Amino acid sequence: MGTHSNYALRLPASLKSGAEQMAREDGSTLNQFIVSAVAEKLAALRTVNYFAQRAAHGDLQAALALLNRNGGQLPSADDELPAA
């Protein structure tokens, strides 16, 4: 991670209590839990933004045409997944 910075965080008591409990159950500190939660939230938001940007440049009609095209040959008789 490298560089760290401090930030005085004000949490409602119920959120702090819940976060402390989850951190204990996870075997981590409250700080580690909060860092992990913030990292997860950032990743989720970045993912949403990425797909929104991709969708903005997409061509719906071209995608539907691709999905609706004739597929060609039927699967062969031996085209099966191996048994587990």
CNS distance restraints for C-alpha pairs under 8 A (distance, minus, plus):
assign (resid  11 and name CA) (resid  15 and name CA) 6.24 0.50 0.50
assign (resid  11 and name CA) (resid  16 and name CA) 5.84 0.50 0.50
assign (resid  12 and name CA) (resid  16 and name CA) 6.29 0.50 0.50
assign (resid  13 and name CA) (resid  17 and name CA) 6.03 0.50 0.50
assign (resid  14 and name CA) (resid  18 and name CA) 6.14 0.50 0.50
assign (resid  15 and name CA) (resid  19 and name CA) 5.99 0.50 0.50
assign (resid  16 and name CA) (resid  20 and name CA) 6.02 0.50 0.50
assign (resid  17 and name CA) (resid  21 and name CA) 6.21 0.50 0.50
assign (resid  18 and name CA) (resid  22 and name CA) 6.21 0.50 0.50
assign (resid  19 and name CA) (resid  23 and name CA) 6.04 0.50 0.50
assign (resid  19 and name CA) (resid  30 and name CA) 6.68 0.50 0.50
assign (resid  19 and name CA) (resid  33 and name CA) 7.17 0.50 0.50
assign (resid  19 and name CA) (resid  34 and name CA) 7.63 0.50 0.50
assign (resid  20 and name CA) (resid  24 and name CA) 6.16 0.50 0.50
assign (resid  20 and name CA) (resid  29 and name CA) 7.65 0.50 0.50
assign (resid  20 and name CA) (resid  30 and name CA) 5.50 0.50 0.50
assign (resid  21 and name CA) (resid  25 and name CA) 6.24 0.50 0.50
assign (resid  22 and name CA) (resid  26 and name CA) 6.07 0.50 0.50
assign (resid  22 and name CA) (resid  33 and name CA) 7.86 0.50 0.50
assign (resid  23 and name CA) (resid  27 and name CA) 6.01 0.50 0.50
assign (resid  23 and name CA) (resid  28 and name CA) 5.02 0.50 0.50
assign (resid  23 and name CA) (resid  29 and name CA) 5.65 0.50 0.50
assign (resid  23 and name CA) (resid  30 and name CA) 5.61 0.50 0.50
assign (resid  23 and name CA) (resid  32 and name CA) 7.79 0.50 0.50
assign (resid  23 and name CA) (resid  33 and name CA) 5.62 0.50 0.50
assign (resid  24 and name CA) (resid  28 and name CA) 5.94 0.50 0.50
assign (resid  24 and name CA) (resid  29 and name CA) 6.92 0.50 0.50
assign (resid  24 and name CA) (resid  30 and name CA) 7.94 0.50 0.50
assign (resid  28 and name CA) (resid  32 and name CA) 6.15 0.50 0.50
assign (resid  28 and name CA) (resid  33 and name CA) 6.61 0.50 0.50
assign (resid  29 and name CA) (resid  33 and name CA) 6.21 0.50 0.50
assign (resid  30 and name CA) (resid  34 and name CA) 6.18 0.50 0.50
assign (resid  31 and name CA) (resid  35 and name CA) 6.12 0.50 0.50
assign (resid  32 and name CA) (resid  36 and name CA) 6.08 0.50 0.50
assign (resid  33 and name CA) (resid  37 and name CA) 6.10 0.50 0.50
assign (resid  34 and name CA) (resid  38 and name CA) 6.11 0.50 0.50
assign (resid  35 and name CA) (resid  39 and name CA) 6.15 0.50 0.50
assign (resid  36 and name CA) (resid  40 and name CA) 6.13 0.50 0.50
assign (resid  37 and name CA) (resid  41 and name CA) 6.20 0.50 0.50
assign (resid  38 and name CA) (resid  42 and name CA) 6.14 0.50 0.50
assign (resid  39 and name CA) (resid  43 and name CA) 6.19 0.50 0.50
assign (resid  40 and name CA) (resid  44 and name CA) 6.20 0.50 0.50
assign (resid  41 and name CA) (resid  45 and name CA) 6.19 0.50 0.50
assign (resid  42 and name CA) (resid  46 and name CA) 6.03 0.50 0.50
assign (resid  43 and name CA) (resid  47 and name CA) 6.09 0.50 0.50
assign (resid  44 and name CA) (resid  48 and name CA) 6.32 0.50 0.50
assign (resid  45 and name CA) (resid  49 and name CA) 6.18 0.50 0.50
assign (resid  46 and name CA) (resid  50 and name CA) 6.01 0.50 0.50
assign (resid  47 and name CA) (resid  51 and name CA) 6.29 0.50 0.50
assign (resid  48 and name CA) (resid  52 and name CA) 6.07 0.50 0.50
assign (resid  49 and name CA) (resid  53 and name CA) 6.13 0.50 0.50
assign (resid  50 and name CA) (resid  54 and name CA) 6.26 0.50 0.50
assign (resid  51 and name CA) (resid  55 and name CA) 5.94 0.50 0.50
assign (resid  52 and name CA) (resid  56 and name CA) 6.17 0.50 0.50
assign (resid  53 and name CA) (resid  57 and name CA) 6.77 0.50 0.50
assign (resid  54 and name CA) (resid  58 and name CA) 6.31 0.50 0.50
assign (resid  59 and name CA) (resid  63 and name CA) 6.31 0.50 0.50
assign (resid  60 and name CA) (resid  64 and name CA) 6.14 0.50 0.50
assign (resid  61 and name CA) (resid  65 and name CA) 6.08 0.50 0.50
assign (resid  62 and name CA) (resid  66 and name CA) 6.19 0.50 0.50
assign (resid  63 and name CA) (resid  67 and name CA) 6.30 0.50 0.50
assign (resid  64 and name CA) (resid  68 and name CA) 6.02 0.50 0.50
assign (resid  65 and name CA) (resid  69 and name CA) 6.05 0.50 0.50
assign (resid  75 and name CA) (resid  79 and name CA) 6.08 0.50 0.50
